[in-house]
Amino acid sequence: MTSLVSGLLEAARDPAERKAVLAELGRCATVDALHLARKHLADPELSTEAGLAVTQIASALRETHRSEALAALRPLAAEAKDPAVAGRAAKALCDILQPPNLALGATATSPDGLEGDGSSRGDQAAIDGDPDTYWDEVDGADEYRLRVTFREPVEISWLRILWHPYEQHQAKNFDVLCDGKVVKQVRGAACFENEMFVAISPVRCASVELVIPGKNGLVSPCIHELQIFRLAVEAGTVQEKK
């Protein structure tokens, strides 16, 4: 099947045809298909379709070819320009590795001093492990801040944010601070099924903080779950760091 799809890709000249072939390639759960899809990631016309094929194939190979699947997903999750591709890759990566959520057992606070809004359960609701509770503050503020303080310093490299389903409560622009220093500026981000994954360079810290500017289409940021992970890259393969 993979050789057939490879031949079709070589024969196809129209971008629409090549995109359709890549969609079919995503159904081929083989290492050869994974390598073939990755070859087309650098093509600006096909990068989205190739990325979606990679995530689909890698997810199917999670049990039989775990190392190859993880090696394919990691750069996509961190670097893909299409948020749909990055979101799906990050979700697949976390589903495979199931790393511990370092936010559980930590303490959440809001240095902005704003009052809760609606049915918000307070700061801790953002990290309580229950997606039915959430952190939300008064509408229309100039800035919102949510800080997570760990019991002791830990190394982190990924954030997973489960936002409220309504887009006006999903922040597209914010800064990530570790121990008060900006380590990531997120701009124009988009959710995949209300989820947002943020990769940062591995850093050891005692606290993580989201600084979110208000207004400009944002009623107020509403976070159902902020999860924090640490993942390490070793010998070209993503592994959970113990």
N, C-alpha and C positions, 0 to 999 in steps of 0.2 A: 504493500500500500504506500509506504513512504517513497519508494523508488518511482512509483506512478505519479505521485504528487510532485516529486522533484522534476520529473519530465514535463509535467504540465506547467510548472513555474518557468522552466527554461523556454517553453514554447510560447507562453503568453507574452504579449507585447503591451496590451492595454492595461493601465494601472487597475482598472476596475476588475479585470479578469484575474490579475495577480492577487488582489485582495480576496477575491472569492476563493481562490486556490489556497491561500493561507488560512482562511476560515476552515476549509476542509482539512488542512494539515493539523489543526488543533485537535482533531478527533483521533489522530494517530498516536497512541500511547507507546512510543518507542523512543529510545535514546537517539537514534538517527533522526527522527522527526524533530526532536528537541534541538539538536545541533543545526538542522536545516532552518528551523524557525529563527534561531539566534543569528544566523548569517544575514538575515534581512532586517535586523534591528537598526542598522546604521543607515538604511535607505529612508530618507525623509518622507517619501510617498507611502511607504509600507510599514513604518515603524510601529504605528498603533496596532495594525492587524497582526504584525509579527509578535509584538509584545503580548497581545491577548492570546495568541496561539501558544507562546511560551508558557504563560501562566496556566493555561488549560492542560497542556501536556505535562508540565512539571507536577501539577496537582495529582494527575493520574499516575505518575511514577513515584509518588511519595513512599510507597511501601517497598517497591522492587529496586529502585535506583535513587535512594534518598540523597546521596552526595551530589549526584548530577542535578537533581531537582533543586536542591538548596543553592548550589553554585549558580544556577540560572536565575533564580528568583531574587537573590540578594541585590545584584546591581540594578535590576528593574525596579525593585521597591524603593531604592534610594535615589535613582537617577532618571527614571522615565519621565519624559516631559508631559505625556498625557496623564492627567490625574486618574483616569479610569484604569489605565494600565498599572500605575504605581499603587493604587489602592488595592486592586485585585492581587497583585504580587505580594504586597505586604500582608494582606489577609491570609494568603496561602502560606506564606513563610511562618507566620505565627501559629497557624493551624497545625503545621507540621511539627514545629519545635515545641509548642506549648510552653514557652518560658514562664517562669514565675512572675507574677505581677508584683513589682516592688512597692507599689503604692499601698497595697494592703498592709495594714498595721502602722502606716505613717499617719501624720497629722496634717489636715488641710486647714488653711486660714485664708482670709481675704484682707490683705493689707490696704485695700482701697477704702475700707470703712463703710461700704455701702450696705444698705439693708436688703434682706432677702425679698423676693417678689413671688407672687402667685403661690403655688404649692411647693415651693422650694423647701428642702429639708435642711438647709444650711450648708456650710462649707464641706463638712465631712461626707455629705451625700455624693459628692463628686468622686470619692474614692472608696466607697463602702462595699463595692462588689455587687451592688444591686442596681441593675439598669433601670428599674422602675422608679428609683429616687433620683433627684437631680439638684444641681447647684444653679441658682439663677438669682440675679439681683435686679434692683430697680431699673426701669427702662430709661433710655436716653442719657446715660451718664457719659462723660468724656473719656473715661478709662475704667477698665475692669482688671482686677488682679486676683489670681488664684495661686496660692503657694502650697506646695507639698513638702513637708519636712520629715526626713527619715530619722529613725532611731539612732542610726550611725551612718557615716558616709558610705555610699555605694557607687558602683560604676554603672552608668546608664548609656544607652545609645538609641533607644526607640521610645516614642510616645504613641499611644493609640487613644484617640478621643472619640467617644460616642456622643454626638451632638443630638439636640432635640430635632425631631423630624421636620419642623418648619424652618425653611431656609433663613428667615429673618432672625433666627436664634443661632445660626451657625457662623462663627467668625471665620472670615477668609484671610484676614491679616492679623498677625500677632507676633510677638517676640517670645522666645524661650530663654529663660535665664537659669543658670546654675550657680548657686551661691552668689547671686546678685549680678553675675556677668552674662551678657548676651552671648549665647552659643548658637542660636539659629534665628533667622528672620524669615518668617513664613509670609508670603505675599501672593494673593490671588489663588489661594488653595481652594480645592473643591472636595466635597464628600463623595464617597462611594457607599451607597446604602446607609447614609447618616454617619459613616465612619470616616475618620481621617487618620492617616499614619504619618508620623513625622520622624525622619531619620536625622540623627545628629552625630557628630564625631564623638567617639567614646570619651566620656569624661567622668571623673570621680567627684562626687559632690554630696553635700548634706541636705540640699534643698533644690527643688525644681519649681520655677514660677512661670506662669503664663501672664503676659502683659498684653491686654487686648484693647485697642482703641475703640471707642464707641461711635455711634451714629453712622453716617454714610451707608444707610440701608440696613444697619444692624440695630434691631430693637434692643436686645440685650443678649449676651452669650449665655446659652443654657447647656450645661454639660451633664449628661447622665452618667458617664464614666470616664475618668482619666486614668489610663493604665500606663505603667512605666516598666520598660524592659531593659535588659542588657543582653546583647548578642555580640559574639566575637567572630572574626573571620580568620581562619587558620588553614594554611595550605590550600587556599582557593575554595574552601568549603565553609559554609556557615555552620557554626556549632553553638549550642547553648553554653554560655560560660558559667562554670560552677562557682 
